[in-house]
Amino acid sequence: MSASEPTSIRVLDREYTVGVEPGERESLMAAAKLLDARMREVRGANRMAAVDRVAVLAALNFAHELQQLRDESGHRDREIARTLGELQRKLDTLLDA
């Protein structure tokens, strides 16, 4: 098991140090960049907005997007299972003939 390495990220012009596994640094940096962009979007022109409020609203946006993706994935999974069931029935019919 590898040890996490301290890595500095910047979000809304504030620096944070977080531990990250060596092979996951690039992903963390990309996530930090995405979070920074979303928080700036949420904050908009209101530069006096409380950082904790901006962070909660950005997190809520991400959670909503994640839930939508999960819902879509579940729908796709059910559709694939239905299609595979139909194909299996057709194959069974052909093989029984």
N, CA and C atoms as an extended XYZ file, in Angstrom:
291
Properties=species:S:1:pos:R:3:atomname:S:1:resname:S:1:resid:I:1 pbc="F F F"
N         0.847       -1.168        0.000 N   MET     1
C         0.000        0.000        0.000 CA  MET     1
C         0.894        1.233        0.000 C   MET     1
N         0.645        2.171       -0.912 N   SER     2
C         1.466        3.370       -0.996 CA  SER     2
C         0.907        4.464       -0.094 C   SER     2
N         1.793        5.326        0.335 N   ALA     3
C         1.394        6.418        1.227 CA  ALA     3
C         0.919        7.599        0.397 C   ALA     3
N        -0.029        8.327        0.963 N   SER     4
C        -0.503        9.507        0.247 CA  SER     4
C         0.533       10.618        0.365 C   SER     4
N         0.546       11.453       -0.644 N   GLU     5
C         1.489       12.565       -0.699 CA  GLU     5
C         0.727       13.864       -0.533 C   GLU     5
N         1.251       14.825        0.226 N   PRO     6
C         0.583       16.116        0.349 CA  PRO     6
C         0.647       16.867       -0.980 C   PRO     6
N        -0.486       17.391       -1.388 N   THR     7
C        -0.586       18.117       -2.648 CA  THR     7
C        -1.377       19.387       -2.412 C   THR     7
N        -0.899       20.486       -2.966 N   SER     8
C        -1.589       21.764       -2.813 CA  SER     8
C        -2.523       21.997       -3.985 C   SER     8
N        -3.723       22.415       -3.660 N   ILE     9
C        -4.695       22.803       -4.697 CA  ILE     9
C        -5.209       24.192       -4.358 C   ILE     9
N        -5.741       24.883       -5.363 N   ARG    10
C        -6.320       26.209       -5.141 CA  ARG    10
C        -7.776       26.188       -5.575 C   ARG    10
N        -8.620       26.665       -4.671 N   VAL    11
C       -10.049       26.772       -4.951 CA  VAL    11
C       -10.491       28.153       -4.463 C   VAL    11
N       -11.081       28.912       -5.349 N   LEU    12
C       -11.501       30.288       -5.042 CA  LEU    12
C       -10.378       31.085       -4.379 C   LEU    12
N        -9.203       30.999       -4.987 N   ASP    13
C        -8.026       31.756       -4.544 CA  ASP    13
C        -7.561       31.402       -3.140 C   ASP    13
N        -7.983       30.248       -2.643 N   ARG    14
C        -7.503       29.754       -1.353 CA  ARG    14
C        -6.739       28.469       -1.599 C   ARG    14
N        -5.657       28.312       -0.869 N   GLU    15
C        -4.842       27.116       -1.043 CA  GLU    15
C        -5.178       26.095        0.032 C   GLU    15
N        -5.278       24.833       -0.402 N   TYR    16
C        -5.557       23.718        0.490 CA  TYR    16
C        -4.519       22.641        0.219 C   TYR    16
N        -4.101       21.957        1.270 N   THR    17
C        -3.190       20.821        1.117 CA  THR    17
C        -3.972       19.565        1.458 C   THR    17
N        -3.957       18.627        0.531 N   VAL    18
C        -4.681       17.367        0.722 CA  VAL    18
C        -3.741       16.209        0.412 C   VAL    18
N        -4.025       15.068        1.018 N   GLY    19
C        -3.252       13.875        0.721 CA  GLY    19
C        -3.834       13.156       -0.472 C   GLY    19
N        -2.966       12.682       -1.339 N   VAL    20
C        -3.427       11.983       -2.540 CA  VAL    20
C        -2.450       10.852       -2.857 C   VAL    20
N        -2.982        9.744       -3.334 N   GLU    21
C        -2.143        8.631       -3.763 CA  GLU    21
C        -1.327        9.084       -4.983 C   GLU    21
N        -0.089        8.622       -5.104 N   PRO    22
C         0.778        9.088       -6.200 CA  PRO    22
C         0.147        9.002       -7.587 C   PRO    22
N        -0.567        7.924       -7.891 N   GLY    23
C        -1.151        7.770       -9.224 CA  GLY    23
C        -2.438        8.551       -9.446 C   GLY    23
N        -2.913        9.238       -8.418 N   GLU    24
C        -4.196        9.949       -8.526 CA  GLU    24
C        -4.050       11.465       -8.511 C   GLU    24
N        -2.819       11.947       -8.551 N   ARG    25
C        -2.587       13.387       -8.458 CA  ARG    25
C        -3.244       14.159       -9.600 C   ARG    25
N        -3.064       13.684      -10.827 N   GLU    26
C        -3.634       14.391      -11.984 CA  GLU    26
C        -5.154       14.466      -11.884 C   GLU    26
N        -5.766       13.375      -11.440 N   SER    27
C        -7.218       13.351      -11.291 CA  SER    27
C        -7.669       14.345      -10.224 C   SER    27
N        -6.936       14.410       -9.118 N   LEU    28
C        -7.255       15.369       -8.062 CA  LEU    28
C        -7.138       16.795       -8.574 C   LEU    28
N        -6.081       17.074       -9.323 N   MET    29
C        -5.887       18.424       -9.858 CA  MET    29
C        -7.026       18.797      -10.809 C   MET    29
N        -7.459       17.852      -11.630 N   ALA    30
C        -8.576       18.100      -12.539 CA  ALA    30
C        -9.858       18.340      -11.752 C   ALA    30
N       -10.066       17.559      -10.681 N   ALA    31
C       -11.254       17.733       -9.846 CA  ALA    31
C       -11.239       19.095       -9.164 C   ALA    31
N       -10.073       19.511       -8.691 N   ALA    32
C        -9.949       20.820       -8.039 CA  ALA    32
C       -10.250       21.941       -9.029 C   ALA    32
N        -9.778       21.784      -10.248 N   LYS    33
C       -10.041       22.789      -11.288 CA  LYS    33
C       -11.545       22.859      -11.593 C   LYS    33
N       -12.183       21.693      -11.675 N   LEU    34
C       -13.619       21.638      -11.918 CA  LEU    34
C       -14.393       22.281      -10.768 C   LEU    34
N       -14.001       21.966       -9.533 N   LEU    35
C       -14.652       22.545       -8.365 CA  LEU    35
C       -14.464       24.057       -8.337 C   LEU    35
N       -13.264       24.520       -8.616 N   ASP    36
C       -12.999       25.952       -8.634 CA  ASP    36
C       -13.897       26.651       -9.658 C   ASP    36
N       -13.995       26.061      -10.846 N   ALA    37
C       -14.835       26.657      -11.897 CA  ALA    37
C       -16.298       26.688      -11.479 C   ALA    37
N       -16.790       25.592      -10.876 N   ARG    38
C       -18.192       25.543      -10.461 CA  ARG    38
C       -18.463       26.542       -9.347 C   ARG    38
N       -17.540       26.648       -8.397 N   MET    39
C       -17.733       27.594       -7.297 CA  MET    39
C       -17.711       29.026       -7.812 C   MET    39
N       -16.863       29.320       -8.778 N   ARG    40
C       -16.833       30.664       -9.376 CA  ARG    40
C       -18.144       30.942      -10.112 C   ARG    40
N       -18.655       29.923      -10.776 N   GLU    41
C       -19.936       30.051      -11.480 CA  GLU    41
C       -21.062       30.336      -10.482 C   GLU    41
N       -21.085       29.590       -9.384 N   VAL    42
C       -22.124       29.769       -8.364 CA  VAL    42
C       -22.004       31.144       -7.722 C   VAL    42
N       -20.789       31.534       -7.428 N   ARG    43
C       -20.563       32.834       -6.787 CA  ARG    43
C       -20.930       33.976       -7.717 C   ARG    43
N       -20.663       33.806       -8.997 N   GLY    44
C       -20.979       34.835       -9.985 CA  GLY    44
C       -20.279       36.143       -9.669 C   GLY    44
N       -20.987       37.230       -9.821 N   ALA    45
C       -20.414       38.558       -9.597 CA  ALA    45
C       -20.392       38.920       -8.122 C   ALA    45
N       -21.070       38.131       -7.282 N   ASN    46
C       -21.149       38.436       -5.857 CA  ASN    46
C       -19.881       37.963       -5.147 C   ASN    46
N       -18.839       38.774       -5.200 N   ARG    47
C       -17.557       38.391       -4.625 CA  ARG    47
C       -17.591       38.376       -3.100 C   ARG    47
N       -18.661       38.875       -2.514 N   MET    48
C       -18.777       38.893       -1.055 CA  MET    48
C       -19.552       37.679       -0.535 C   MET    48
N       -19.998       36.814       -1.433 N   ALA    49
C       -20.757       35.632       -1.012 CA  ALA    49
C       -19.903       34.787       -0.074 C   ALA    49
N       -20.525       34.255        0.950 N   ALA    50
C       -19.814       33.416        1.912 CA  ALA    50
C       -19.307       32.157        1.222 C   ALA    50
N       -18.051       31.830        1.453 N   VAL    51
C       -17.426       30.691        0.799 CA  VAL    51
C       -18.148       29.391        1.158 C   VAL    51
N       -18.601       29.263        2.412 N   ASP    52
C       -19.277       28.023        2.784 CA  ASP    52
C       -20.585       27.864        2.032 C   ASP    52
N       -21.313       28.948        1.814 N   ARG    53
C       -22.563       28.886        1.046 CA  ARG    53
C       -22.270       28.522       -0.412 C   ARG    53
N       -21.263       29.142       -0.988 N   VAL    54
C       -20.876       28.847       -2.370 CA  VAL    54
C       -20.471       27.378       -2.484 C   VAL    54
N       -19.720       26.875       -1.498 N   ALA    55
C       -19.273       25.478       -1.523 CA  ALA    55
C       -20.458       24.521       -1.433 C   ALA    55
N       -21.419       24.826       -0.556 N   VAL    56
C       -22.595       23.953       -0.416 CA  VAL    56
C       -23.412       23.954       -1.699 C   VAL    56
N       -23.610       25.114       -2.303 N   LEU    57
C       -24.381       25.181       -3.549 CA  LEU    57
C       -23.664       24.452       -4.681 C   LEU    57
N       -22.334       24.576       -4.758 N   ALA    58
C       -21.570       23.853       -5.782 CA  ALA    58
C       -21.673       22.347       -5.538 C   ALA    58
N       -21.555       21.934       -4.270 N   ALA    59
C       -21.674       20.511       -3.935 CA  ALA    59
C       -23.058       19.992       -4.284 C   ALA    59
N       -24.082       20.790       -4.017 N   LEU    60
C       -25.451       20.389       -4.347 CA  LEU    60
C       -25.615       20.229       -5.859 C   LEU    60
N       -25.018       21.119       -6.631 N   ASN    61
C       -25.062       20.996       -8.094 CA  ASN    61
C       -24.403       19.700       -8.550 C   ASN    61
N       -23.219       19.396       -7.994 N   PHE    62
C       -22.531       18.161       -8.359 CA  PHE    62
C       -23.342       16.935       -7.943 C   PHE    62
N       -23.918       16.968       -6.737 N   ALA    63
C       -24.717       15.834       -6.264 CA  ALA    63
C       -25.934       15.621       -7.160 C   ALA    63
N       -26.551       16.708       -7.599 N   HIS    64
C       -27.712       16.611       -8.489 CA  HIS    64
C       -27.306       15.994       -9.826 C   HIS    64
N       -26.183       16.443      -10.374 N   GLU    65
C       -25.695       15.878      -11.632 CA  GLU    65
C       -25.378       14.391      -11.470 C   GLU    65
N       -24.762       14.022      -10.355 N   LEU    66
C       -24.451       12.619      -10.094 CA  LEU    66
C       -25.723       11.790      -10.014 C   LEU    66
N       -26.730       12.298       -9.331 N   GLN    67
C       -27.993       11.574       -9.221 CA  GLN    67
C       -28.650       11.403      -10.588 C   GLN    67
N       -28.595       12.444      -11.408 N   GLN    68
C       -29.148       12.330      -12.762 CA  GLN    68
C       -28.417       11.251      -13.555 C   GLN    68
N       -27.085       11.213      -13.439 N   LEU    69
C       -26.302       10.188      -14.149 CA  LEU    69
C       -26.647        8.795      -13.642 C   LEU    69
N       -26.829        8.658      -12.334 N   ARG    70
C       -27.213        7.360      -11.773 CA  ARG    70
C       -28.584        6.938      -12.280 C   ARG    70
N       -29.523        7.876      -12.327 N   ASP    71
C       -30.859        7.571      -12.831 CA  ASP    71
C       -30.797        7.131      -14.288 C   ASP    71
N       -30.028        7.866      -15.103 N   GLU    72
C       -29.883        7.519      -16.516 CA  GLU    72
C       -29.229        6.150      -16.672 C   GLU    72
N       -28.211        5.882      -15.857 N   SER    73
C       -27.514        4.604      -15.911 CA  SER    73
C       -28.455        3.457      -15.548 C   SER    73
N       -29.275        3.665      -14.512 N   GLY    74
C       -30.246        2.646      -14.123 CA  GLY    74
C       -31.239        2.373      -15.233 C   GLY    74
N       -31.689        3.438      -15.889 N   HIS    75
C       -32.628        3.287      -17.003 CA  HIS    75
C       -31.959        2.515      -18.141 C   HIS    75
N       -30.710        2.865      -18.456 N   ARG    76
C       -29.978        2.159      -19.517 CA  ARG    76
C       -29.788        0.695      -19.157 C   ARG    76
N       -29.429        0.434      -17.896 N   ASP    77
C       -29.229       -0.956      -17.463 CA  ASP    77
C       -30.513       -1.767      -17.629 C   ASP    77
N       -31.648       -1.182      -17.245 N   ARG    78
C       -32.933       -1.890      -17.389 CA  ARG    78
C       -33.259       -2.114      -18.867 C   ARG    78
N       -32.967       -1.141      -19.700 N   GLU    79
C       -33.234       -1.270      -21.134 CA  GLU    79
C       -32.350       -2.356      -21.752 C   GLU    79
N       -31.082       -2.408      -21.359 N   ILE    80
C       -30.166       -3.437      -21.858 CA  ILE    80
C       -30.627       -4.813      -21.397 C   ILE    80
N       -31.029       -4.926      -20.133 N   ALA    81
C       -31.507       -6.211      -19.618 CA  ALA    81
C       -32.754       -6.664      -20.370 C   ALA    81
N       -33.658       -5.731      -20.666 N   ARG    82
C       -34.870       -6.061      -21.416 CA  ARG    82
C       -34.508       -6.535      -22.825 C   ARG    82
N       -33.597       -5.824      -23.497 N   THR    83
C       -33.186       -6.191      -24.847 CA  THR    83
C       -32.492       -7.550      -24.853 C   THR    83
N       -31.619       -7.795      -23.868 N   LEU    84
C       -30.954       -9.083      -23.785 CA  LEU    84
C       -31.954      -10.205      -23.527 C   LEU    84
N       -32.956       -9.940      -22.708 N   GLY    85
C       -34.004      -10.934      -22.472 CA  GLY    85
C       -34.742      -11.279      -23.745 C   GLY    85
N       -35.069      -10.258      -24.543 N   GLU    86
C       -35.753      -10.487      -25.814 CA  GLU    86
C       -34.876      -11.307      -26.759 C   GLU    86
N       -33.585      -10.962      -26.823 N   LEU    87
C       -32.664      -11.702      -27.691 CA  LEU    87
C       -32.532      -13.158      -27.233 C   LEU    87
N       -32.480      -13.355      -25.915 N   GLN    88
C       -32.384      -14.724      -25.379 CA  GLN    88
C       -33.620      -15.535      -25.753 C   GLN    88
N       -34.801      -14.921      -25.640 N   ARG    89
C       -36.039      -15.617      -26.012 CA  ARG    89
C       -36.043      -15.962      -27.503 C   ARG    89
N       -35.566      -15.029      -28.337 N   LYS    90
C       -35.511      -15.294      -29.777 CA  LYS    90
C       -34.542      -16.427      -30.077 C   LYS    90
N       -33.383      -16.413      -29.414 N   LEU    91
C       -32.413      -17.501      -29.615 CA  LEU    91
C       -32.985      -18.833      -29.164 C   LEU    91
N       -33.647      -18.841      -28.016 N   ASP    92
C       -34.267      -20.066      -27.501 CA  ASP    92
C       -35.301      -20.600      -28.504 C   ASP    92
N       -36.089      -19.685      -29.086 N   THR    93
C       -37.098      -20.079      -30.065 CA  THR    93
C       -36.441      -20.689      -31.299 C   THR    93
N       -35.367      -20.048      -31.785 N   LEU    94
C       -34.661      -20.540      -32.956 CA  LEU    94
C       -33.997      -21.902      -32.695 C   LEU    94
N       -33.426      -22.052      -31.514 N   LEU    95
C       -32.745      -23.303      -31.196 CA  LEU    95
C       -33.715      -24.452      -30.952 C   LEU    95
N       -34.910      -24.098      -30.481 N   ASP    96
C       -35.929      -25.138      -30.231 CA  ASP    96
C       -36.616      -25.574      -31.512 C   ASP    96
N       -36.478      -24.797      -32.565 N   ALA    97
C       -37.181      -25.104      -33.818 CA  ALA    97
C       -36.528      -26.194      -34.607 C   ALA    97
